Every structure is written in structure tokens, then in C-alpha cells.
Amino acid sequence: MDVPRVARLRWRCRRGMRELDQLFAGWLDHHGAAADPATVDAFEALLMVEDSELWAWCMGRGAPERADWQVILGQIRSPAGV
């Protein structure tokens, strides 16, 4: 992944909730470099979702319909994932 895109994604990981900042930036640090382009695109799209919905999904209350988002959120929720 190119440096400008990583910087853009890191900026977009900044949310209204510090907890979400840490979760999404952690995923980017841990998985971003090895992620395929489709996964990075899915992550970028996931960052457009409202904080309240993201938080609910991260806490296991509900799940997005998109399977690729479910995989990313599973990695975020995994103790070894971030």
C-alpha cells in the first residue's frame, strides 16, 4: 500500500470516540500492509459508517451485511487481531 493512502486511512481512523480510533488504527497497523487491495478498499468504505453503528458492531451487537466488513470487524474483535 502506498504511503499517501496509508496516511489518508490513518487520518480517517480518527473518530469521535477514542476507543474506535485505537481499534481501527490498530487494525491498520496490524493488517494494513499485508491486506490485499480489495480488503483495503473495504476498510476504507467501513470508515464511512457512523461511529454509533461501528461501535455496536465492534462490541458484537449486530453485524454489517457486507461479508468483507464482517471479516475486518472479526479481526478487530479478536484478541490477537489488533
Buried (B, 14 or more C-beta within 10 A) or exposed (E): BEEEEBEEBBEBBEBEEEEBEEBBBBBBEBBBEEBEEEBBEBBEEBBEEEEEEBBEBBEEEEEBEEEBBBEBBEBBBEEEBB
